[in-house]
Amino acid sequence: MSLRNTLRRNKTIRGRRWTITRDKNGKLIKVKMIFKPEEYVKYKNAKTIYGDKALLKILDKEFNKK
C-alpha cells in the first residue's frame, strides 16, 4: 500500500508533519515524517513542512502527472 492510499484511507493526525525532497527536474523523490516539528523548524536548513492534507494534495498532483 502506498503512502498516498494510506493517507486517503486513514484520518489525518493532528501534529503529524512531513517534508519532501525533489530532484533537479522537479520530480518528487523522497517523503520523510518529522517527529518533532517544533524542534525541526529551529534549524537554519529546515525544509518546508506539510501536514497530512497538504501532503495528500502534493501526492495526488504527482500521481496525476504520470
PQR file of N, CA, C, O and H, with PARSE charges and radii, in Angstrom:
ATOM      1  N   MET A   1       0.838  -1.160   0.000 -0.4000 1.5000
ATOM      2  CA  MET A   1       0.000   0.000   0.000 -0.0000 2.0000
ATOM      3  C   MET A   1       0.897   1.241   0.000  0.5500 1.7000
ATOM      4  O   MET A   1       1.882   1.314   0.735 -0.5500 1.4000
ATOM      5  N   SER A   2       0.543   2.186  -0.817 -0.4000 1.5000
ATOM      6  CA  SER A   2       1.345   3.397  -0.927 -0.0000 2.0000
ATOM      7  C   SER A   2       0.975   4.408   0.157  0.5500 1.7000
ATOM      8  O   SER A   2      -0.075   4.304   0.790 -0.5500 1.4000
ATOM      9  H   SER A   2      -0.257   2.127  -1.414  0.4000 1.0000
ATOM     10  N   LEU A   3       1.840   5.369   0.354 -0.4000 1.5000
ATOM     11  CA  LEU A   3       1.588   6.426   1.328 -0.0000 2.0000
ATOM     12  C   LEU A   3       0.354   7.224   0.932  0.5500 1.7000
ATOM     13  O   LEU A   3      -0.429   7.637   1.787 -0.5500 1.4000
ATOM     14  H   LEU A   3       2.693   5.454  -0.160  0.4000 1.0000
ATOM     15  N   ARG A   4       0.189   7.434  -0.348 -0.4000 1.5000
ATOM     16  CA  ARG A   4      -0.977   8.167  -0.843 -0.0000 2.0000
ATOM     17  C   ARG A   4      -2.270   7.467  -0.463  0.5500 1.7000
ATOM     18  O   ARG A   4      -3.207   8.115   0.003 -0.5500 1.4000
ATOM     19  H   ARG A   4       0.826   7.098  -1.043  0.4000 1.0000
ATOM     20  N   ASN A   5      -2.339   6.168  -0.652 -0.4000 1.5000
ATOM     21  CA  ASN A   5      -3.534   5.406  -0.291 -0.0000 2.0000
ATOM     22  C   ASN A   5      -3.745   5.373   1.214  0.5500 1.7000
ATOM     23  O   ASN A   5      -4.882   5.445   1.680 -0.5500 1.4000
ATOM     24  H   ASN A   5      -1.578   5.642  -1.030  0.4000 1.0000
ATOM     25  N   THR A   6      -2.674   5.266   1.974 -0.4000 1.5000
ATOM     26  CA  THR A   6      -2.777   5.239   3.425 -0.0000 2.0000
ATOM     27  C   THR A   6      -3.328   6.554   3.959  0.5500 1.7000
ATOM     28  O   THR A   6      -4.205   6.552   4.823 -0.5500 1.4000
ATOM     29  H   THR A   6      -1.750   5.208   1.596  0.4000 1.0000
ATOM     30  N   LEU A   7      -2.824   7.678   3.454 -0.4000 1.5000
ATOM     31  CA  LEU A   7      -3.332   8.979   3.889 -0.0000 2.0000
ATOM     32  C   LEU A   7      -4.790   9.172   3.492  0.5500 1.7000
ATOM     33  O   LEU A   7      -5.565   9.795   4.218 -0.5500 1.4000
ATOM     34  H   LEU A   7      -2.112   7.680   2.752  0.4000 1.0000
ATOM     35  N   ARG A   8      -5.148   8.643   2.354 -0.4000 1.5000
ATOM     36  CA  ARG A   8      -6.529   8.785   1.887 -0.0000 2.0000
ATOM     37  C   ARG A   8      -7.496   7.956   2.745  0.5500 1.7000
ATOM     38  O   ARG A   8      -8.600   8.415   3.037 -0.5500 1.4000
ATOM     39  H   ARG A   8      -4.519   8.137   1.764  0.4000 1.0000
ATOM     40  N   ARG A   9      -7.102   6.756   3.147 -0.4000 1.5000
ATOM     41  CA  ARG A   9      -7.989   5.862   3.904 -0.0000 2.0000
ATOM     42  C   ARG A   9      -8.089   6.218   5.376  0.5500 1.7000
ATOM     43  O   ARG A   9      -9.169   6.132   5.960 -0.5500 1.4000
ATOM     44  H   ARG A   9      -6.205   6.383   2.909  0.4000 1.0000
ATOM     45  N   ASN A  10      -6.983   6.616   5.983 -0.4000 1.5000
ATOM     46  CA  ASN A  10      -6.971   6.898   7.415 -0.0000 2.0000
ATOM     47  C   ASN A  10      -7.282   8.361   7.679  0.5500 1.7000
ATOM     48  O   ASN A  10      -7.151   9.212   6.800 -0.5500 1.4000
ATOM     49  H   ASN A  10      -6.106   6.686   5.508  0.4000 1.0000
ATOM     50  N   LYS A  11      -7.688   8.629   8.889 -0.4000 1.5000
ATOM     51  CA  LYS A  11      -7.944  10.012   9.286 -0.0000 2.0000
ATOM     52  C   LYS A  11      -6.617  10.743   9.424  0.5500 1.7000
ATOM     53  O   LYS A  11      -5.576  10.133   9.670 -0.5500 1.4000
ATOM     54  H   LYS A  11      -7.794   7.937   9.604  0.4000 1.0000
ATOM     55  N   THR A  12      -6.672  12.052   9.262 -0.4000 1.5000
ATOM     56  CA  THR A  12      -5.463  12.845   9.461 -0.0000 2.0000
ATOM     57  C   THR A  12      -5.158  12.918  10.953  0.5500 1.7000
ATOM     58  O   THR A  12      -6.063  12.924  11.788 -0.5500 1.4000
ATOM     59  H   THR A  12      -7.517  12.548   9.062  0.4000 1.0000
ATOM     60  N   ILE A  13      -3.903  12.974  11.262 -0.4000 1.5000
ATOM     61  CA  ILE A  13      -3.463  13.057  12.651 -0.0000 2.0000
ATOM     62  C   ILE A  13      -2.937  14.466  12.890  0.5500 1.7000
ATOM     63  O   ILE A  13      -2.037  14.942  12.197 -0.5500 1.4000
ATOM     64  H   ILE A  13      -3.168  12.970  10.583  0.4000 1.0000
ATOM     65  N   ARG A  14      -3.507  15.101  13.861 -0.4000 1.5000
ATOM     66  CA  ARG A  14      -3.113  16.472  14.173 -0.0000 2.0000
ATOM     67  C   ARG A  14      -1.674  16.487  14.693  0.5500 1.7000
ATOM     68  O   ARG A  14      -1.323  15.729  15.597 -0.5500 1.4000
ATOM     69  H   ARG A  14      -4.238  14.714  14.424  0.4000 1.0000
ATOM     70  N   GLY A  15      -0.863  17.345  14.118 -0.4000 1.5000
ATOM     71  CA  GLY A  15       0.521  17.475  14.556 -0.0000 2.0000
ATOM     72  C   GLY A  15       1.520  16.646  13.765  0.5500 1.7000
ATOM     73  O   GLY A  15       2.727  16.836  13.911 -0.5500 1.4000
ATOM     74  H   GLY A  15      -1.148  17.960  13.384  0.4000 1.0000
ATOM     75  N   ARG A  16       1.042  15.730  12.928 -0.4000 1.5000
ATOM     76  CA  ARG A  16       1.975  14.939  12.114 -0.0000 2.0000
ATOM     77  C   ARG A  16       2.416  15.792  10.938  0.5500 1.7000
ATOM     78  O   ARG A  16       1.585  16.366  10.234 -0.5500 1.4000
ATOM     79  H   ARG A  16       0.061  15.575  12.809  0.4000 1.0000
ATOM     80  N   ARG A  17       3.723  15.877  10.725 -0.4000 1.5000
ATOM     81  CA  ARG A  17       4.282  16.733   9.690 -0.0000 2.0000
ATOM     82  C   ARG A  17       5.237  15.962   8.800  0.5500 1.7000
ATOM     83  O   ARG A  17       5.829  14.965   9.214 -0.5500 1.4000
ATOM     84  H   ARG A  17       4.398  15.411  11.297  0.4000 1.0000
ATOM     85  N   TRP A  18       5.379  16.437   7.570 -0.4000 1.5000
ATOM     86  CA  TRP A  18       6.170  15.770   6.549 -0.0000 2.0000
ATOM     87  C   TRP A  18       7.049  16.781   5.823  0.5500 1.7000
ATOM     88  O   TRP A  18       6.716  17.964   5.751 -0.5500 1.4000
ATOM     89  H   TRP A  18       4.898  17.246   7.233  0.4000 1.0000
ATOM     90  N   THR A  19       8.172  16.310   5.286 -0.4000 1.5000
ATOM     91  CA  THR A  19       8.995  17.097   4.368 -0.0000 2.0000
ATOM     92  C   THR A  19       9.117  16.311   3.073  0.5500 1.7000
ATOM     93  O   THR A  19       9.014  15.084   3.063 -0.5500 1.4000
ATOM     94  H   THR A  19       8.443  15.349   5.345  0.4000 1.0000
ATOM     95  N   ILE A  20       9.335  17.029   1.993 -0.4000 1.5000
ATOM     96  CA  ILE A  20       9.510  16.368   0.701 -0.0000 2.0000
ATOM     97  C   ILE A  20      10.831  16.817   0.095  0.5500 1.7000
ATOM     98  O   ILE A  20      11.339  17.898   0.395 -0.5500 1.4000
ATOM     99  H   ILE A  20       9.419  18.026   2.002  0.4000 1.0000
ATOM    100  N   THR A  21      11.373  15.962  -0.766 -0.4000 1.5000
ATOM    101  CA  THR A  21      12.598  16.258  -1.491 -0.0000 2.0000
ATOM    102  C   THR A  21      12.329  16.028  -2.970  0.5500 1.7000
ATOM    103  O   THR A  21      11.737  15.020  -3.357 -0.5500 1.4000
ATOM    104  H   THR A  21      10.961  15.084  -1.010  0.4000 1.0000
ATOM    105  N   ARG A  22      12.767  16.964  -3.780 -0.4000 1.5000
ATOM    106  CA  ARG A  22      12.593  16.853  -5.228 -0.0000 2.0000
ATOM    107  C   ARG A  22      13.965  16.793  -5.900  0.5500 1.7000
ATOM    108  O   ARG A  22      14.948  17.315  -5.375 -0.5500 1.4000
ATOM    109  H   ARG A  22      13.248  17.782  -3.466  0.4000 1.0000
ATOM    110  N   ASP A  23      14.015  16.153  -7.064 -0.4000 1.5000
ATOM    111  CA  ASP A  23      15.268  16.110  -7.815 -0.0000 2.0000
ATOM    112  C   ASP A  23      15.406  17.380  -8.652  0.5500 1.7000
ATOM    113  O   ASP A  23      14.570  18.279  -8.558 -0.5500 1.4000
ATOM    114  H   ASP A  23      13.216  15.730  -7.490  0.4000 1.0000
ATOM    115  N   LYS A  24      16.445  17.456  -9.459 -0.4000 1.5000
ATOM    116  CA  LYS A  24      16.703  18.680 -10.228 -0.0000 2.0000
ATOM    117  C   LYS A  24      15.646  18.939 -11.297  0.5500 1.7000
ATOM    118  O   LYS A  24      15.512  20.068 -11.769 -0.5500 1.4000
ATOM    119  H   LYS A  24      17.124  16.726  -9.535  0.4000 1.0000
ATOM    120  N   ASN A  25      14.901  17.917 -11.683 -0.4000 1.5000
ATOM    121  CA  ASN A  25      13.835  18.075 -12.674 -0.0000 2.0000
ATOM    122  C   ASN A  25      12.491  18.409 -12.034  0.5500 1.7000
ATOM    123  O   ASN A  25      11.509  18.619 -12.746 -0.5500 1.4000
ATOM    124  H   ASN A  25      15.010  17.000 -11.301  0.4000 1.0000
ATOM    125  N   GLY A  26      12.430  18.460 -10.719 -0.4000 1.5000
ATOM    126  CA  GLY A  26      11.190  18.785 -10.025 -0.0000 2.0000
ATOM    127  C   GLY A  26      10.340  17.585  -9.662  0.5500 1.7000
ATOM    128  O   GLY A  26       9.220  17.739  -9.175 -0.5500 1.4000
ATOM    129  H   GLY A  26      13.227  18.289 -10.140  0.4000 1.0000
ATOM    130  N   LYS A  27      10.862  16.390  -9.894 -0.4000 1.5000
ATOM    131  CA  LYS A  27      10.130  15.167  -9.584 -0.0000 2.0000
ATOM    132  C   LYS A  27      10.301  14.819  -8.107  0.5500 1.7000
ATOM    133  O   LYS A  27      11.399  14.927  -7.562 -0.5500 1.4000
ATOM    134  H   LYS A  27      11.772  16.265 -10.290  0.4000 1.0000
ATOM    135  N   LEU A  28       9.229  14.408  -7.475 -0.4000 1.5000
ATOM    136  CA  LEU A  28       9.249  14.036  -6.059 -0.0000 2.0000
ATOM    137  C   LEU A  28      10.024  12.735  -5.895  0.5500 1.7000
ATOM    138  O   LEU A  28       9.712  11.737  -6.545 -0.5500 1.4000
ATOM    139  H   LEU A  28       8.337  14.320  -7.919  0.4000 1.0000
ATOM    140  N   ILE A  29      11.046  12.745  -5.015 -0.4000 1.5000
ATOM    141  CA  ILE A  29      11.847  11.538  -4.849 -0.0000 2.0000
ATOM    142  C   ILE A  29      11.809  10.991  -3.429  0.5500 1.7000
ATOM    143  O   ILE A  29      12.059   9.804  -3.221 -0.5500 1.4000
ATOM    144  H   ILE A  29      11.299  13.556  -4.487  0.4000 1.0000
ATOM    145  N   LYS A  30      11.497  11.851  -2.432 -0.4000 1.5000
ATOM    146  CA  LYS A  30      11.551  11.380  -1.057 -0.0000 2.0000
ATOM    147  C   LYS A  30      10.538  12.123  -0.196  0.5500 1.7000
ATOM    148  O   LYS A  30      10.345  13.331  -0.336 -0.5500 1.4000
ATOM    149  H   LYS A  30      11.294  12.816  -2.601  0.4000 1.0000
ATOM    150  N   VAL A  31       9.887  11.366   0.709 -0.4000 1.5000
ATOM    151  CA  VAL A  31       8.984  11.948   1.701 -0.0000 2.0000
ATOM    152  C   VAL A  31       9.428  11.435   3.065  0.5500 1.7000
ATOM    153  O   VAL A  31       9.604  10.232   3.257 -0.5500 1.4000
ATOM    154  H   VAL A  31      10.043  10.385   0.823  0.4000 1.0000
ATOM    155  N   LYS A  32       9.609  12.360   4.016 -0.4000 1.5000
ATOM    156  CA  LYS A  32      10.028  11.976   5.363 -0.0000 2.0000
ATOM    157  C   LYS A  32       9.047  12.531   6.381  0.5500 1.7000
ATOM    158  O   LYS A  32       8.556  13.652   6.243 -0.5500 1.4000
ATOM    159  H   LYS A  32       9.466  13.337   3.860  0.4000 1.0000
ATOM    160  N   MET A  33       8.764  11.730   7.412 -0.4000 1.5000
ATOM    161  CA  MET A  33       7.939  12.206   8.504 -0.0000 2.0000
ATOM    162  C   MET A  33       8.839  12.869   9.538  0.5500 1.7000
ATOM    163  O   MET A  33       9.903  12.347   9.869 -0.5500 1.4000
ATOM    164  H   MET A  33       9.163  10.820   7.525  0.4000 1.0000
ATOM    165  N   ILE A  34       8.409  14.020  10.046 -0.4000 1.5000
ATOM    166  CA  ILE A  34       9.143  14.748  11.067 -0.0000 2.0000
ATOM    167  C   ILE A  34       8.464  14.470  12.407  0.5500 1.7000
ATOM    168  O   ILE A  34       7.282  14.765  12.586 -0.5500 1.4000
ATOM    169  H   ILE A  34       7.544  14.444   9.777  0.4000 1.0000
ATOM    170  N   PHE A  35       9.220  13.901  13.344 -0.4000 1.5000
ATOM    171  CA  PHE A  35       8.643  13.502  14.614 -0.0000 2.0000
ATOM    172  C   PHE A  35       8.512  14.642  15.613  0.5500 1.7000
ATOM    173  O   PHE A  35       7.582  14.650  16.419 -0.5500 1.4000
ATOM    174  H   PHE A  35      10.180  13.662  13.199  0.4000 1.0000
ATOM    175  N   LYS A  36       9.426  15.600  15.572 -0.4000 1.5000
ATOM    176  CA  LYS A  36       9.360  16.746  16.485 -0.0000 2.0000
ATOM    177  C   LYS A  36       9.434  18.027  15.654  0.5500 1.7000
ATOM    178  O   LYS A  36      10.488  18.658  15.574 -0.5500 1.4000
ATOM    179  H   LYS A  36      10.181  15.594  14.917  0.4000 1.0000
ATOM    180  N   PRO A  37       8.310  18.412  15.034 -0.5600 1.5000
ATOM    181  CA  PRO A  37       8.348  19.574  14.140  0.2800 2.0000
ATOM    182  C   PRO A  37       8.694  20.877  14.842  0.5500 1.7000
ATOM    183  O   PRO A  37       9.269  21.771  14.220 -0.5500 1.4000
ATOM    184  N   GLU A  38       8.358  21.008  16.122 -0.4000 1.5000
ATOM    185  CA  GLU A  38       8.682  22.247  16.837 -0.0000 2.0000
ATOM    186  C   GLU A  38      10.182  22.424  16.998  0.5500 1.7000
ATOM    187  O   GLU A  38      10.663  23.556  17.054 -0.5500 1.4000
ATOM    188  H   GLU A  38       7.891  20.281  16.627  0.4000 1.0000
ATOM    189  N   GLU A  39      10.930  21.329  17.074 -0.4000 1.5000
ATOM    190  CA  GLU A  39      12.391  21.407  17.128 -0.0000 2.0000
ATOM    191  C   GLU A  39      12.989  21.541  15.727  0.5500 1.7000
ATOM    192  O   GLU A  39      13.999  22.219  15.537 -0.5500 1.4000
ATOM    193  H   GLU A  39      10.539  20.410  17.028  0.4000 1.0000
ATOM    194  N   TYR A  40      12.363  20.896  14.762 -0.4000 1.5000
ATOM    195  CA  TYR A  40      12.877  20.893  13.388 -0.0000 2.0000
ATOM    196  C   TYR A  40      12.890  22.295  12.785  0.5500 1.7000
ATOM    197  O   TYR A  40      13.845  22.654  12.096 -0.5500 1.4000
ATOM    198  H   TYR A  40      11.543  20.346  14.916  0.4000 1.0000
ATOM    199  N   VAL A  41      11.866  23.084  13.025 -0.4000 1.5000
ATOM    200  CA  VAL A  41      11.783  24.409  12.413 -0.0000 2.0000
ATOM    201  C   VAL A  41      12.849  25.363  12.941  0.5500 1.7000
ATOM    202  O   VAL A  41      13.080  26.413  12.341 -0.5500 1.4000
ATOM    203  H   VAL A  41      11.090  22.793  13.585  0.4000 1.0000
ATOM    204  N   LYS A  42      13.495  25.027  14.036 -0.4000 1.5000
ATOM    205  CA  LYS A  42      14.542  25.871  14.601 -0.0000 2.0000
ATOM    206  C   LYS A  42      15.851  25.781  13.825  0.5500 1.7000
ATOM    207  O   LYS A  42      16.679  26.687  13.913 -0.5500 1.4000
ATOM    208  H   LYS A  42      13.308  24.174  14.523  0.4000 1.0000
ATOM    209  N   TYR A  43      16.055  24.695  13.060 -0.4000 1.5000
ATOM    210  CA  TYR A  43      17.278  24.543  12.279 -0.0000 2.0000
ATOM    211  C   TYR A  43      17.296  25.552  11.128  0.5500 1.7000
ATOM    212  O   TYR A  43      16.258  25.860  10.543 -0.5500 1.4000
ATOM    213  H   TYR A  43      15.382  23.959  12.988  0.4000 1.0000
ATOM    214  N   LYS A  44      18.472  26.054  10.820 -0.4000 1.5000
ATOM    215  CA  LYS A  44      18.553  27.056   9.759 -0.0000 2.0000
ATOM    216  C   LYS A  44      18.361  26.444   8.371  0.5500 1.7000
ATOM    217  O   LYS A  44      17.964  27.148   7.443 -0.5500 1.4000
ATOM    218  H   LYS A  44      19.315  25.804  11.296  0.4000 1.0000
ATOM    219  N   ASN A  45      18.636  25.151   8.210 -0.4000 1.5000
ATOM    220  CA  ASN A  45      18.465  24.479   6.921 -0.0000 2.0000
ATOM    221  C   ASN A  45      17.147  23.712   6.836  0.5500 1.7000
ATOM    222  O   ASN A  45      17.016  22.811   6.007 -0.5500 1.4000
ATOM    223  H   ASN A  45      18.959  24.578   8.964  0.4000 1.0000
ATOM    224  N   ALA A  46      16.186  24.045   7.661 -0.4000 1.5000
ATOM    225  CA  ALA A  46      14.918  23.311   7.699 -0.0000 2.0000
ATOM    226  C   ALA A  46      14.147  23.505   6.394  0.5500 1.7000
ATOM    227  O   ALA A  46      14.056  24.615   5.869 -0.5500 1.4000
ATOM    228  H   ALA A  46      16.292  24.777   8.335  0.4000 1.0000
ATOM    229  N   LYS A  47      13.597  22.411   5.886 -0.4000 1.5000
ATOM    230  CA  LYS A  47      12.767  22.460   4.685 -0.0000 2.0000
ATOM    231  C   LYS A  47      11.340  22.814   5.088  0.5500 1.7000
ATOM    232  O   LYS A  47      11.000  22.820   6.271 -0.5500 1.4000
ATOM    233  H   LYS A  47      13.671  21.510   6.312  0.4000 1.0000
ATOM    234  N   THR A  48      10.525  23.104   4.107 -0.4000 1.5000
ATOM    235  CA  THR A  48       9.116  23.382   4.355 -0.0000 2.0000
ATOM    236  C   THR A  48       8.443  22.118   4.859  0.5500 1.7000
ATOM    237  O   THR A  48       8.667  21.037   4.315 -0.5500 1.4000
ATOM    238  H   THR A  48      10.802  23.100   3.146  0.4000 1.0000
ATOM    239  N   ILE A  49       7.621  22.242   5.892 -0.4000 1.5000
ATOM    240  CA  ILE A  49       6.913  21.076   6.418 -0.0000 2.0000
ATOM    241  C   ILE A  49       5.439  21.174   6.037  0.5500 1.7000
ATOM    242  O   ILE A  49       4.872  22.263   5.953 -0.5500 1.4000
ATOM    243  H   ILE A  49       7.438  23.120   6.334  0.4000 1.0000
ATOM    244  N   TYR A  50       4.835  20.011   5.810 -0.4000 1.5000
ATOM    245  CA  TYR A  50       3.458  19.912   5.352 -0.0000 2.0000
ATOM    246  C   TYR A  50       2.671  19.015   6.296  0.5500 1.7000
ATOM    247  O   TYR A  50       3.220  18.080   6.877 -0.5500 1.4000
ATOM    248  H   TYR A  50       5.296  19.126   5.879  0.4000 1.0000
ATOM    249  N   GLY A  51       1.395  19.300   6.444 -0.4000 1.5000
ATOM    250  CA  GLY A  51       0.502  18.436   7.196 -0.0000 2.0000
ATOM    251  C   GLY A  51      -0.006  17.310   6.307  0.5500 1.7000
ATOM    252  O   GLY A  51       0.363  17.229   5.135 -0.5500 1.4000
ATOM    253  H   GLY A  51       0.948  20.060   5.971  0.4000 1.0000
ATOM    254  N   ASP A  52      -0.848  16.440   6.856 -0.4000 1.5000
ATOM    255  CA  ASP A  52      -1.356  15.288   6.112 -0.0000 2.0000
ATOM    256  C   ASP A  52      -2.153  15.702   4.867  0.5500 1.7000
ATOM    257  O   ASP A  52      -1.959  15.143   3.788 -0.5500 1.4000
ATOM    258  H   ASP A  52      -1.148  16.505   7.808  0.4000 1.0000
ATOM    259  N   LYS A  53      -3.037  16.669   5.022 -0.4000 1.5000
ATOM    260  CA  LYS A  53      -3.879  17.088   3.893 -0.0000 2.0000
ATOM    261  C   LYS A  53      -3.065  17.733   2.787  0.5500 1.7000
ATOM    262  O   LYS A  53      -3.301  17.475   1.607 -0.5500 1.4000
ATOM    263  H   LYS A  53      -3.195  17.124   5.899  0.4000 1.0000
ATOM    264  N   ALA A  54      -2.114  18.565   3.159 -0.4000 1.5000
ATOM    265  CA  ALA A  54      -1.264  19.216   2.159 -0.0000 2.0000
ATOM    266  C   ALA A  54      -0.395  18.197   1.430  0.5500 1.7000
ATOM    267  O   ALA A  54      -0.201  18.292   0.218 -0.5500 1.4000
ATOM    268  H   ALA A  54      -1.923  18.774   4.118  0.4000 1.0000
ATOM    269  N   LEU A  55       0.124  17.225   2.170 -0.4000 1.5000
ATOM    270  CA  LEU A  55       0.942  16.184   1.542 -0.0000 2.0000
ATOM    271  C   LEU A  55       0.098  15.339   0.594  0.5500 1.7000
ATOM    272  O   LEU A  55       0.573  14.961  -0.477 -0.5500 1.4000
ATOM    273  H   LEU A  55      -0.033  17.147   3.154  0.4000 1.0000
ATOM    274  N   LEU A  56      -1.127  15.040   0.963 -0.4000 1.5000
ATOM    275  CA  LEU A  56      -2.011  14.259   0.102 -0.0000 2.0000
ATOM    276  C   LEU A  56      -2.276  15.002  -1.205  0.5500 1.7000
ATOM    277  O   LEU A  56      -2.323  14.376  -2.264 -0.5500 1.4000
ATOM    278  H   LEU A  56      -1.512  15.348   1.833  0.4000 1.0000
ATOM    279  N   LYS A  57      -2.447  16.307  -1.155 -0.4000 1.5000
ATOM    280  CA  LYS A  57      -2.642  17.093  -2.376 -0.0000 2.0000
ATOM    281  C   LYS A  57      -1.411  17.021  -3.265  0.5500 1.7000
ATOM    282  O   LYS A  57      -1.532  16.890  -4.483 -0.5500 1.4000
ATOM    283  H   LYS A  57      -2.409  16.815  -0.295  0.4000 1.0000
ATOM    284  N   ILE A  58      -0.228  17.104  -2.669 -0.4000 1.5000
ATOM    285  CA  ILE A  58       1.021  17.025  -3.435 -0.0000 2.0000
ATOM    286  C   ILE A  58       1.162  15.649  -4.077  0.5500 1.7000
ATOM    287  O   ILE A  58       1.524  15.546  -5.249 -0.5500 1.4000
ATOM    288  H   ILE A  58      -0.130  17.210  -1.679  0.4000 1.0000
ATOM    289  N   LEU A  59       0.881  14.601  -3.322 -0.4000 1.5000
ATOM    290  CA  LEU A  59       0.998  13.244  -3.857 -0.0000 2.0000
ATOM    291  C   LEU A  59      -0.026  12.987  -4.962  0.5500 1.7000
ATOM    292  O   LEU A  59       0.286  12.316  -5.945 -0.5500 1.4000
ATOM    293  H   LEU A  59       0.587  14.685  -2.370  0.4000 1.0000
ATOM    294  N   ASP A  60      -1.228  13.505  -4.817 -0.4000 1.5000
ATOM    295  CA  ASP A  60      -2.241  13.362  -5.870 -0.0000 2.0000
ATOM    296  C   ASP A  60      -1.801  14.066  -7.150  0.5500 1.7000
ATOM    297  O   ASP A  60      -1.988  13.541  -8.247 -0.5500 1.4000
ATOM    298  H   ASP A  60      -1.482  14.051  -4.018  0.4000 1.0000
ATOM    299  N   LYS A  61      -1.219  15.254  -7.008 -0.4000 1.5000
ATOM    300  CA  LYS A  61      -0.751  16.002  -8.165 -0.0000 2.0000
ATOM    301  C   LYS A  61       0.365  15.239  -8.873  0.5500 1.7000
ATOM    302  O   LYS A  61       0.385  15.170 -10.102 -0.5500 1.4000
ATOM    303  H   LYS A  61      -1.068  15.681  -6.117  0.4000 1.0000
ATOM    304  N   GLU A  62       1.293  14.664  -8.105 -0.4000 1.5000
ATOM    305  CA  GLU A  62       2.382  13.884  -8.694 -0.0000 2.0000
ATOM    306  C   GLU A  62       1.851  12.617  -9.375  0.5500 1.7000
ATOM    307  O   GLU A  62       2.342  12.221 -10.432 -0.5500 1.4000
ATOM    308  H   GLU A  62       1.277  14.720  -7.106  0.4000 1.0000
ATOM    309  N   PHE A  63       0.850  11.991  -8.762 -0.4000 1.5000
ATOM    310  CA  PHE A  63       0.276  10.772  -9.345 -0.0000 2.0000
ATOM    311  C   PHE A  63      -0.430  11.076 -10.655  0.5500 1.7000
ATOM    312  O   PHE A  63      -0.352  10.284 -11.595 -0.5500 1.4000
ATOM    313  H   PHE A  63       0.452  12.313  -7.903  0.4000 1.0000
ATOM    314  N   ASN A  64      -1.114  12.202 -10.734 -0.4000 1.5000
ATOM    315  CA  ASN A  64      -1.835  12.564 -11.947 -0.0000 2.0000
ATOM    316  C   ASN A  64      -0.915  12.967 -13.084  0.5500 1.7000
ATOM    317  O   ASN A  64      -1.319  12.924 -14.246 -0.5500 1.4000
ATOM    318  H   ASN A  64      -1.177  12.845  -9.970  0.4000 1.0000
ATOM    319  N   LYS A  65       0.326  13.363 -12.772 -0.4000 1.5000
ATOM    320  CA  LYS A  65       1.302  13.697 -13.826 -0.0000 2.0000
ATOM    321  C   LYS A  65       1.715  12.472 -14.620  0.5500 1.7000
ATOM    322  O   LYS A  65       2.027  12.568 -15.806 -0.5500 1.4000
ATOM    323  H   LYS A  65       0.654  13.399 -11.828  0.4000 1.0000
ATOM    324  N   LYS A  66       1.716  11.310 -13.956 -0.4000 1.5000
ATOM    325  CA  LYS A  66       2.169  10.078 -14.615 -0.0000 2.0000
ATOM    326  C   LYS A  66       1.205   9.680 -15.644  0.5500 1.7000
ATOM    327  O   LYS A  66       1.402   8.666 -16.315 -0.5500 1.4000
ATOM    328  H   LYS A  66       1.463  11.232 -12.992  0.4000 1.0000
TER
END
